[in-house]
Amino acid sequence: MKHLLSINDLSVDDIETIFTTAAEMHDVQRREVKKLPALRGRTVINLFFEDSTRTRSSFEIAGKWLSADTINITGKGSSTSKGESLRDTVLTVCAMGVDALVMRHHASGSAQQVSEWVDAVVINAGDGTHEHPTQALLDAYALQQRLGSLEGRRIAVVGDLTHSRVFRSNVLCLTKLGADVTVVAPPTLMPSGVEAWSKSAGFATSYDLDQVLPTADAVMMLRVQRERMNGAFFPTAREYTVRYGLTRDRLAALKPDTPILHPGPMNRGLEIAADAADAAQSLVLDQVSAGVAVRMSVLYHLLAGEESA
Amino acid sequence: MSSTTNLGDKIVIKGASLLGEKATDLLLEDGVIREIGTVSGKGARVIEADGLVALPGLVDLHTHLREPGREDAETIRTGSAAAAVGGYTAVLAMANTSPVTDTAENAERVFDLGRAAGLVDVHPVGAVTRGLAGEELAELGLMATSRARVRVFSDDGKCVGDARVMRRALEYVKAFGGVVSQHSQDSSLAGASACCHEGEISGQLGLPGWPGIAEEVIVARDVMLARHTGSRVHVAHVSTAGSVEVIRWAKAQGLDVTAEVTPHHLLLTTDLLTGYDPTFKVNPPLRPVEDVEALRSALADGTIDAVATDHAPHARHDKEHAFVDAAFGMLGLETALAVVNTVMRGNDLLDWAGVARVMSASPARIAGLGDHGQELVVGAPANLTLIDPDASVTVDRDASVSLSRNNPWHGRTLTGAVHATLLRGEPTVLEGKLV
């Protein structure tokens, strides 16, 4: 594995290896002195063309705790073909001498394209509506911490699937780990061609959250942008909440130990009620903490692993 | 072989197989075919054509030459060269240049630059609406009566979305035998960021797409408008099985509807997008294999009249972006014949006469070009193409005479190569190279 662009780049063994190292990193996280020397002298650039707080700071902390020189470059990328080309931008950054490029960009596939242009290791920190592989890894890691093996576990992924890179990475990762995934959304927010895709990839789809929840072993709620109603994806935020939100009533219908996940940032009151977000079974903050450990593990394997491999 | 030839010199083509049938000689003189049969090469320049197939010079209904405005991507001269190398003797240059071809003056400028290049007959397509804005009609009649004699009108790149404007355009061009070539794409079904076919692949890749229906609703609307107005309508770059069904129905009703398909839609499919390579970003987008099969059948049975390249050169820096941000379009002129030969003749869907029909006769008829697309008979204009039918060619984008390199065929092996192209008896290409 040279880059991390998609969950498809990883075998089950790769994922287990990342998790084993992540568990060690998780222990480091709890120490008073958190710094490891593993990536001393290596340079990691967080190249974020899209706003992000949690993913960028999570990668930044992960890099720093591994002693890498971690630099953030943010700013809106050229979103039209009139500005500097994406290729020029990344070649410029990499010409400074970079070992890893952690990249977020509004365009699906951009991380893959960049990996073909540069020598640096490329880690996809979110490419458009395509993938967000470290998010899926940290979600699965946090879930395993709570549930043990995910084999045969029934996991519901609920929300705006069409526009969600978190969904795409998660469905690949969770099914790879043997989970029984059902994705739930109104028909307008299902990805195009999901009928064929779900069949070949081995996950289920549903329009009816209430039918799925009672048997779920875990529920992952995805962020829904309020502006989606402008594209006629759903009528109103109110109706969305009633039909697809994890409301107080639906929280009560869950088994009390069923973990609730949300990649953040949450729209409290829209896709998730405050009671559910703050419930004892909510993994929301565990996900954030797992994020640093998993990203340390990924950086470690992609950068330190280069020499040992 | 003499290297100095002036118009008026005699050329004898020895042993060419006309439309793949009997081998014969042709004497070309004063821009016309003077004799067919056994002809002595004495006193004439001889082109040995043993084993080569002779077709009437190819005609492209749909080319983007980029001049004026984007001469870094293509010029009328380089685009003409690509056309000649591809076996073409006439091309229709789309109007979406800068400035747009929406006046007689702009049309004449393109026409004159084509004449000056002298490699193919360049016929400007006029815009349907001023500035391609879709609102007011461009000066259709003045373009038609200009020196450029414009007959085909298109806002290509954009759809004439407003039904009222489309209706009026269809009615108006009847006065001078014009035809509207429509880029069928409902903008409300194809969002602003849509960049590919909407389907399983786009769903997995997270790319915003548009579905086949966005094309089909416009095709359906336009054939009904053609019925209402009694006008001709031409459907540019048909890309879906649904559009084929509508066109087949319209023709069965006797409506004056014609259609074209691009070489790339006859072979390339949407799964090429999994590498996010913007070379494969094109509008209309590459579709699933079911559509490709329907398009091939429709071209074979005449539902689709013509192959048109939609040759769309782009400077490298307009393609080296993230997929959603990169420019739409791919090269096509130099490879079209080989693709059609490989896909259609190679699968017994067309014979050489059929290839001549879809790449020369029908496009010439649709565009009203009397000097092109004619049968190879004595007295006909000497516009012809000689093809080595069995040559196996691996496409190299750097071997192109186009200024651009957005070539989706790079690295593919195709069958058939253009050996020579002659425009009014004058060779523009010999042994596969520009003269």
Boltz contact constraints between the chains, C-beta under 6 A:
constraints:
  - contact:
      token1: [A, 81]
      token2: [B, 318]
      max_distance: 6.0
  - contact:
      token1: [A, 81]
      token2: [B, 321]
      max_distance: 6.0
  - contact:
      token1: [A, 81]
      token2: [B, 325]
      max_distance: 6.0
  - contact:
      token1: [A, 81]
      token2: [B, 327]
      max_distance: 6.0
  - contact:
      token1: [A, 85]
      token2: [B, 317]
      max_distance: 6.0
  - contact:
      token1: [A, 85]
      token2: [B, 320]
      max_distance: 6.0
  - contact:
      token1: [A, 85]
      token2: [B, 321]
      max_distance: 6.0
  - contact:
      token1: [A, 86]
      token2: [B, 321]
      max_distance: 6.0
  - contact:
      token1: [A, 86]
      token2: [B, 322]
      max_distance: 6.0
  - contact:
      token1: [A, 87]
      token2: [B, 320]
      max_distance: 6.0
  - contact:
      token1: [A, 107]
      token2: [B, 322]
      max_distance: 6.0
  - contact:
      token1: [A, 107]
      token2: [B, 324]
      max_distance: 6.0
  - contact:
      token1: [A, 108]
      token2: [B, 205]
      max_distance: 6.0
  - contact:
      token1: [A, 108]
      token2: [B, 206]
      max_distance: 6.0
  - contact:
      token1: [A, 108]
      token2: [B, 207]
      max_distance: 6.0
  - contact:
      token1: [A, 109]
      token2: [B, 276]
      max_distance: 6.0
  - contact:
      token1: [A, 109]
      token2: [B, 323]
      max_distance: 6.0
  - contact:
      token1: [A, 110]
      token2: [B, 322]
      max_distance: 6.0
  - contact:
      token1: [A, 112]
      token2: [B, 276]
      max_distance: 6.0
  - contact:
      token1: [A, 113]
      token2: [B, 276]
      max_distance: 6.0
  - contact:
      token1: [A, 128]
      token2: [B, 206]
      max_distance: 6.0
  - contact:
      token1: [A, 129]
      token2: [B, 206]
      max_distance: 6.0
  - contact:
      token1: [A, 130]
      token2: [B, 206]
      max_distance: 6.0
  - contact:
      token1: [A, 168]
      token2: [B, 206]
      max_distance: 6.0
  - contact:
      token1: [A, 191]
      token2: [B, 203]
      max_distance: 6.0
  - contact:
      token1: [A, 192]
      token2: [B, 198]
      max_distance: 6.0
  - contact:
      token1: [A, 192]
      token2: [B, 199]
      max_distance: 6.0
  - contact:
      token1: [A, 192]
      token2: [B, 202]
      max_distance: 6.0
  - contact:
      token1: [A, 192]
      token2: [B, 203]
      max_distance: 6.0
  - contact:
      token1: [A, 193]
      token2: [B, 199]
      max_distance: 6.0
  - contact:
      token1: [A, 193]
      token2: [B, 200]
      max_distance: 6.0
  - contact:
      token1: [A, 193]
      token2: [B, 203]
      max_distance: 6.0
  - contact:
      token1: [A, 194]
      token2: [B, 203]
      max_distance: 6.0
  - contact:
      token1: [A, 196]
      token2: [B, 200]
      max_distance: 6.0
  - contact:
      token1: [A, 197]
      token2: [B, 200]
      max_distance: 6.0
  - contact:
      token1: [A, 197]
      token2: [B, 203]
      max_distance: 6.0
  - contact:
      token1: [A, 197]
      token2: [B, 204]
      max_distance: 6.0
